[in-house]
Structures are given as structure tokens and as C-alpha cells.
Amino acid sequence: MRVAMIGTGYVGLVSGTCFSDFGHDVTCVDKDVSKIERLKRGEIPIFEPGLDELVRRNVAAGRLTFATDLSQAVREAEVVFIAVGTPSRRGDGHADLSYVHAAAREIARASEGFTVVVTKSTVPVGTGTDLEHLIREEAPDADIAVVSNPEFLREGAAIEDFKRPDRVVIGTGDPRAQQVMSALYRPLSLNAAPILFTERNTAELIKYASNAFLAMKITFINELADLCEKVGGDVQEVARGIGLDRRIGSKFLHAGPGYGGSCFPKDTLALMRTAQEAGTPLRLVETVTTVNESRKAAMGRRVLEALDTPARGATVALLGLTFKPNTDDMRDSPAISIVQSLLDRGVKVRAFDPVGMEEAKKVLPPQVTYTEGPYECAEGADGLVIVTEWDAFRALDLDRLKQLLATPIVIDLRNIYPPADLIRRGFKYVGIGRGNMPAV
């Protein structure tokens, strides 16, 4: 099957590459000439484990190509995916659909024969209907079916998520489109992946509802962590105790500095705005967004309170900058507010991240000093903060770390270390939601 993927961002590039690995012929299209040239040279513009090898293999096999000419790719395709960005719109928080609309207009003008146009971008409920009307206005004779096929890819595990998904959601009422989409995803039948065919508006809503629910779980356990600190509980044991209940599940019950990334912040905000306009406000989601922003802002204060030296002139080492491990994505990372809080109080900030430092330099203030590794970062610092739970930080040489730090303080915002391991070595340890830590 011939597929055109419009947009070579995170979703478009991963999805297009995986479809080609299934055996489909895929052309990934982007207006960014320099990005396409880089992809043709085998340079991957994002960090995703295993993606570079997957791209190389499928390009070599002739199943994956890159182009800037949307018209030719669409004319030759049976399925055209729209995978362009939908950032939060300034002013009201709604998803900005300008890129989606522009792509749909170009697709309408270029399509030949029956074409299934699929929204892979995260879009508000009702977008498919709007695109259908837009396409009819642009090309009244075009034989096009608009389908919703939301993505559920986790950064850092996107290839596995695509090839072994929990479910595939497809929103369409067109029998021909359903047949095409069934054929497109047939390679997943070996893994018995559930494919849910539903009405288009429902499919669009499933995406937002999923992310809002997960954001709510994170925020819930973060607030419980605060309670644990006050009453002497251990949030990790609480999370395990409730997570063993199959009705709840253990995933997304890890207390930390708040959620970030490309999806949860903007999707919860967009769902909230949609619900408000529909006259059915989602009070839980509204609270989640407010609490999460407050939590990220509070993390800087937590670090400052843990220091044994005056803030002004102190040096703090941050390990991890990206919003989660195994990605270079800095969007809405808790590190951003932490760094700004520290700098505002006159603290010198030193930082290390295994892959995210180039992206970090684009969004963090220029006063931040970047180092080559965790130990270089810690040397002479008045406190060490673990912001992102990269595997590289899980087994640090604690004795070496203590010798390097000017003051042996570890603020573990991801709870990756047992408190006793550090306390018996003479560290001052500050975790999240650990109100019953052993005494020194």
C-alpha cells in the first residue's frame, strides 16, 4: 500500500518509518527543505532509541523516501496521514489547527482517485468534520474519506508502542475507508492488537481523554506525596499498594516534579477549553492543570530549602533536563521552572543530560553551565538534584559523589535511590513523598 505522511516531526517520522517497516511504501513529506535533506543523508532530527537504524534499513530497501513535494506524494498515495503540529494557541489554549487546515487544502487539490485522509495529529473533537467541509470547498469533486487515527506513542518507547500497541483507534463511518485502514494495519494481526473502529468524533475524544486521565493519575500521586511527607508515609509504598489493584494499575503512579512533554500539557488544556465551550466544564481536568503548574514552580523552592548554604552564590548541579528519559524533548520540562527559580535567587546552575543538552540550550537561560558527565556536574556543588530518571543516574558511585560535592546533599525528585543508601554514607537526602525516612 502506498502511504504519504505529511509532517516529519516526532509522530510523522516514527509512524511513517514503522509503516514502511511493515512493508508499505511510504513517502514522508515536509516543507522544511533542510530537514528533508538531513533525513536523506540519514541524519535523524529527533532522539528516539532505534529510529536511526529503522530509517536506514527501510530507506535502503526502497520502502521509505523523503520529499518536499506534497502534490506528487499525495497523487500516488492510497492513504494520506496528516501528522503536523497542533501547538496550544496563544491566548485561549485551544489547539492551533492552522497547519492541519493548510495540509488538508493541499491534499484536496492534489488527490486523485479514492483517497483516505487520516488525522494522526492530535486534534479536538469535531476536527474531522471540519476537514471534510474544508476539502469539499477546496475540491468539490475529490473522492476523499476523512478518518481519525490518533497516536498513542510514548517518547522513548515509540517504536515498540507502534508495533505492539495496546490498541489502535480508527474513527470512520465510511466502509471503503474502514477496508483501507484494516489493510494498512493488517501486519498487527500477528500480535492480536485490538483495533477499535468507532465514530470519528469518538476517536478524536479518546485521544484527549486518555492523556487527561494519565495526567490526572500523575497529579493525584504527586498530591499524595505531599501528604505522605506531612504524616510520615512513603508514597512509593502507597503507590504500590494501590497499583496492585487491577482496577487502578501501577502505571503513572510515580511521584515526581510534575508532568511535562509534548502531549499532556497541551492536550489537557485543549480538552478543558473544548469542554468549557460545550457548556460541560471538566472540573477535574481544570484542577489537574492548575495543580501541575503549581507543582513545577514549587520544585525550585524545594531545592532551595534543602541547601545548607545561602542561595546567592551557591552552586547546584542538575542531573537530567528533558521531561522524561530516552528523549531530547524539553517541552514543558520541570527543569525549566526549576532552573529559573534557582537563577532568580542567585544560584549558579550546572547541568548534565545524556542527550538533551542541545535542546536545553534553546529554552534555558544562557547562565546555565553544561558539563560532560554527572561527576563533572557534581564537582564542587552545594547540592545535587536528580530531575530526570535516566538509567545513567541510577547507579552512580555514591562514595565518589560525596567526595566531589562541596556539601553532600542529594535532592532526588524522582525517588530513584533508597534513602538509606545515601544517609548511611553521610548524605543529606531529600526525596518526594518520603515522610518516614530513617534517621542519619
C-alpha positions in Angstrom: 0.0 0.0 0.0 1.3 3.5 -0.8 1.3 6.0 2.1 2.0 9.7 2.3 2.9 11.1 5.7 2.6 14.8 5.9 4.9 16.1 8.6 8.2 14.6 9.7 8.0 15.6 13.4 8.0 13.0 16.1 4.7 11.4 15.2 5.1 11.6 11.5 8.6 10.3 11.3 8.1 7.4 13.7 4.8 6.4 12.2 6.0 6.7 8.6 9.1 4.6 9.3 7.1 1.9 11.2 4.6 1.7 8.4 7.5 1.2 5.9 8.9 -1.5 8.2 5.5 -3.3 7.8 6.2 -3.4 4.1 4.2 -0.4 2.9 5.7 2.2 0.5 5.9 5.4 2.5 6.8 9.0 1.5 7.4 11.4 4.3 6.8 15.0 3.3 7.9 18.2 5.0 8.2 21.8 3.8 11.4 22.2 5.7 14.0 21.6 3.0 16.9 21.4 5.4 15.2 18.7 7.5 14.4 16.6 4.4 18.0 16.9 3.2 19.2 15.8 6.6 16.8 12.8 6.5 18.0 11.8 3.0 21.6 11.8 4.4 20.5 9.5 7.2 20.5 12.2 9.9 17.6 11.9 12.4 16.4 15.2 13.7 14.9 13.7 16.9 16.3 11.3 19.5 14.3 8.1 19.7 16.0 4.8 20.5 16.3 2.5 17.5 14.8 5.0 15.0 18.0 5.7 13.1 18.6 2.1 12.3 14.9 1.6 11.3 15.1 4.6 9.0 18.4 3.4 7.4 17.0 -0.1 6.8 13.8 0.9 5.1 15.5 3.7 3.0 18.0 1.0 1.8 15.1 -1.3 1.0 13.4 1.4 -1.1 10.2 1.5 1.1 10.9 4.8 2.8 11.6 8.1 1.0 11.6 11.7 1.9 10.3 14.7 -0.1 9.2 18.3 -0.1 6.7 17.9 -2.9 3.4 17.2 -1.3 1.4 17.0 -4.5 3.3 14.1 -6.1 3.3 12.1 -2.9 -0.5 12.6 -2.4 -1.3 11.7 -6.0 0.4 8.4 -5.7 -1.0 7.5 -2.3 -4.0 5.5 -1.2 -3.7 6.8 2.4 -2.5 10.3 3.3 -1.7 11.0 7.0 -1.7 14.5 8.4 0.9 14.5 11.2 1.7 18.2 11.5 2.0 20.1 14.8 -1.0 21.3 16.8 0.5 23.5 19.5 -1.5 25.3 22.0 -2.9 28.5 20.6 -1.8 31.7 22.3 -4.5 33.4 24.3 -7.1 30.7 24.7 -5.2 27.3 25.0 -7.1 25.7 22.1 -5.1 23.5 19.7 -3.8 25.6 16.8 -5.1 23.8 13.7 -3.6 26.1 11.1 -1.1 23.6 9.9 -3.7 20.9 9.8 -6.0 23.0 7.7 -3.2 24.1 5.3 -2.2 20.4 4.8 -5.9 19.4 4.1 -6.3 22.1 1.5 -3.1 21.0 -0.4 -4.2 17.3 -0.1 -7.6 18.2 -1.6 -6.1 19.8 -4.6 -3.6 17.1 -5.2 -5.5 13.8 -4.6 -6.5 11.5 -7.5 -9.0 8.7 -7.2 -10.3 7.5 -3.8 -8.0 8.7 -1.1 -8.3 8.1 2.7 -7.1 11.2 4.6 -6.2 10.4 8.1 -5.6 12.8 11.0 -2.7 11.5 13.0 -2.1 14.8 14.7 -3.8 15.3 18.0 -6.9 17.4 17.2 -10.0 18.5 19.1 -13.3 16.7 18.7 -15.1 17.8 15.5 -11.9 18.4 13.5 -12.6 15.6 11.1 -16.0 17.1 10.2 -14.4 20.5 9.7 -11.8 19.0 7.4 -14.4 17.2 5.4 -16.2 20.5 4.8 -12.9 22.3 4.0 -11.9 19.6 1.5 -15.3 19.8 -0.2 -15.0 23.5 -0.5 -11.4 23.2 -1.9 -12.1 20.3 -4.3 -15.8 19.5 -4.7 -15.1 16.5 -6.9 -12.5 14.9 -4.8 -13.2 11.4 -3.7 -11.9 11.6 -0.1 -12.8 10.0 3.2 -11.6 11.7 6.3 -10.6 9.3 9.1 -9.3 9.8 12.7 -6.5 7.6 13.8 -5.0 9.1 17.0 -1.5 8.2 18.1 -0.6 6.8 21.5 3.2 6.8 21.3 5.4 7.3 24.3 8.6 9.2 23.6 11.5 6.8 24.3 9.4 3.8 23.5 7.6 4.9 20.4 8.7 2.1 18.0 7.6 -0.6 20.5 4.3 1.2 21.1 3.6 1.4 17.3 4.4 -2.2 16.6 2.9 -3.7 19.7 0.2 -1.2 20.7 -2.4 -1.6 23.5 -5.0 -0.7 20.9 -5.4 1.1 17.5 -8.3 3.5 17.4 -9.8 4.3 14.0 -12.7 6.7 13.6 -14.7 6.4 10.4 -18.2 5.7 9.2 -17.1 5.1 5.6 -17.0 1.3 4.7 -14.4 1.9 2.0 -12.1 3.8 4.4 -12.6 1.0 7.0 -11.4 -1.5 4.5 -8.3 0.5 3.6 -7.4 1.1 7.2 -7.9 -2.6 8.0 -5.5 -3.5 5.2 -3.0 -0.9 6.4 -2.9 -2.3 9.9 -3.1 -5.9 8.9 0.5 -6.6 9.9 -0.5 -6.1 13.6 -2.9 -9.1 13.4 0.0 -11.4 14.3 0.3 -9.7 17.7 -3.5 -9.7 18.0 -3.5 -5.9 18.7 -7.1 -4.7 19.4 -8.4 -2.5 16.6 -11.3 -0.3 17.7 -13.4 1.1 14.9 -15.7 3.8 16.1 -17.4 7.0 15.1 -14.9 9.8 14.2 -15.8 12.3 16.9 -15.4 9.5 19.5 -12.0 8.6 18.2 -10.8 12.2 18.5 -12.2 12.4 22.0 -10.5 9.1 23.0 -7.0 10.6 22.5 -7.7 13.6 24.7 -9.5 11.6 27.3 -6.6 9.1 27.6 -4.0 11.8 28.1 -6.1 13.7 30.6 -6.7 10.6 32.6 -3.0 9.8 32.8 -2.2 13.4 33.7 -4.8 13.1 36.5 -3.1 9.9 37.8 0.3 11.6 37.9 -1.2 14.7 39.7 -3.1 12.5 42.2 0.1 10.6 43.3 2.0 13.9 43.4 -0.5 15.4 45.8 -0.5 12.2 47.9 3.3 12.5 48.1 2.9 15.9 49.8 0.5 14.3 52.3 3.0 11.5 52.9 5.7 14.0 53.8 3.4 15.6 56.4 2.1 12.5 58.1 5.0 10.1 57.8 4.1 7.9 54.9 6.1 6.6 51.9 4.5 7.5 48.6 6.2 4.7 46.8 4.7 2.1 49.1 1.3 3.8 48.8 1.6 3.7 45.0 2.5 0.0 45.1 -0.4 -0.7 47.5 -3.0 1.0 45.3 -1.4 0.0 42.0 -1.8 -3.7 42.7 -5.5 -3.2 42.5 -6.2 -4.2 38.9 -8.9 -1.5 38.7 -6.2 1.1 39.2 -3.0 -0.3 37.8 0.6 0.7 38.7 1.5 2.8 35.7 1.7 6.6 36.0 1.8 6.4 39.8 5.4 7.6 40.2 5.6 10.8 42.3 7.8 13.5 40.9 8.2 17.1 40.0 5.1 17.3 37.7 4.4 16.2 34.2 5.7 17.9 31.0 6.3 17.0 27.4 4.6 17.5 24.1 1.3 15.9 24.9 -0.1 16.2 28.5 0.2 20.0 29.0 -1.4 21.0 25.7 -3.9 18.2 25.4 -5.3 18.7 28.9 -5.6 22.4 28.2 -7.3 21.8 24.8 -9.8 19.3 26.3 -10.5 21.8 29.0 -11.3 24.6 26.6 -13.5 22.3 24.4 -15.5 21.2 27.4 -15.9 24.8 28.6 -17.2 25.9 25.2 -19.6 22.9 25.1 -21.0 24.0 28.5 -19.8 20.9 30.3 -16.6 22.0 32.1 -14.3 19.2 33.3 -13.6 20.4 36.8 -11.1 17.5 37.5 -9.1 18.4 34.4 -9.1 22.0 35.2 -7.7 21.3 38.7 -5.1 18.9 37.3 -3.6 21.6 35.0 -3.6 24.1 37.8 -2.0 21.7 40.4 0.6 20.6 37.9 1.8 24.1 37.1 2.0 24.9 40.8 4.0 21.8 41.5 6.6 22.5 38.9 7.0 26.0 40.3 7.3 24.6 43.8 10.2 22.3 42.9 12.7 25.2 42.8 11.7 26.2 46.3 12.1 22.6 47.5 15.7 22.7 46.2 16.4 26.0 47.8 15.0 24.8 51.2 17.3 21.7 51.1 20.5 23.7 50.7 22.7 24.2 53.8 24.3 27.4 52.3 22.8 30.8 51.4 21.2 30.6 48.0 23.1 33.6 46.5 26.4 32.3 45.2 25.6 28.7 45.8 26.1 26.1 43.1 23.5 23.5 42.3 24.1 20.5 40.0 21.1 19.2 38.0 21.2 15.7 36.5 18.6 15.4 33.7 16.9 18.2 31.9 14.4 16.5 29.5 10.8 16.0 30.7 11.5 12.2 30.7 14.3 9.8 29.9 15.1 8.4 26.5 14.2 11.6 24.6 15.7 15.0 23.9 12.3 16.7 24.3 12.4 19.8 26.6 8.8 20.9 26.1 7.3 21.9 29.4 10.0 20.0 31.3 10.0 20.6 35.0 13.7 21.5 34.7 12.7 24.8 33.0 10.9 26.2 36.1 13.5 24.7 38.5 16.4 26.4 36.7 14.6 29.7 36.5 13.7 29.6 40.2 17.3 28.9 41.1 18.8 31.6 38.9 16.3 34.1 40.3 17.7 33.6 43.7 21.3 34.0 42.6 22.2 30.3 42.5 24.7 29.1 39.9 23.3 26.2 37.9 25.4 23.4 36.4 23.7 20.7 34.4 24.1 17.5 32.6 21.7 15.4 30.4 22.7 12.4 28.3 21.1 13.6 25.1 19.0 16.7 25.9 21.6 19.5 26.3 21.4 20.9 22.8 17.7 21.2 23.0 18.0 22.6 26.6 20.3 25.4 25.4 17.4 26.6 23.2 15.0 27.1 26.1 17.1 27.6 29.3 18.8 30.9 30.2 22.3 31.3 29.0 23.7 31.4 32.5 23.4 27.6 32.8 26.8 25.8 32.6 26.7 22.4 30.9 29.1 19.6 31.7 30.3 16.4 30.1 29.1 13.9 32.7 27.4 13.5 36.1 30.6 13.6 38.1 31.8 16.8 36.4 28.5 18.3 37.1 28.6 17.4 40.8 32.2 18.7 41.4 32.2 21.5 44.0 28.4 21.8 44.0 26.4 22.7 47.1 23.7 20.2 46.2 22.8 17.7 43.6 19.3 17.5 42.1 18.1 14.5 40.1 15.4 15.9 37.8 15.1 13.2 35.1 15.3 9.4 35.9 17.8 8.5 33.2 19.3 5.0 33.6 22.8 6.5 33.6 21.9 8.1 37.0 20.6 5.0 38.8 23.9 3.5 39.8 26.2 6.5 40.4 29.3 5.9 42.5 28.0 7.4 45.7 31.3 7.5 47.5 32.9 9.3 44.6 29.9 11.7 44.5 30.3 12.5 48.2 33.9 13.4 47.7 33.1 15.6 44.7 30.2 17.6 46.2 31.1 20.6 48.4 28.1 19.7 50.5 26.8 16.1 50.4 23.1 16.9 49.7 21.0 14.9 47.1 17.6 16.2 46.2 16.1 13.2 44.4 13.0 14.4 42.6 12.4 11.0 41.0 13.0 8.8 44.1 15.4 6.6 42.2 17.6 6.0 45.3 16.7 4.2 48.5 17.2 6.9 51.2 19.1 4.6 53.5 21.8 4.0 50.9 22.7 7.7 50.9 22.0 8.5 54.5 24.4 5.8 55.9 27.1 7.3 53.6 26.6 10.7 55.3 24.4 12.4 52.7 21.5 14.7 53.4 18.8 13.1 51.3 15.6 14.8 50.2 13.1 12.7 48.2 9.5 13.1 47.1 6.7 11.8 49.4 9.1 10.0 51.8 8.0 11.1 55.2 9.3 8.1 57.1 13.0 8.1 56.1 15.4 6.6 58.5 17.4 8.9 60.7 21.1 9.6 60.0 
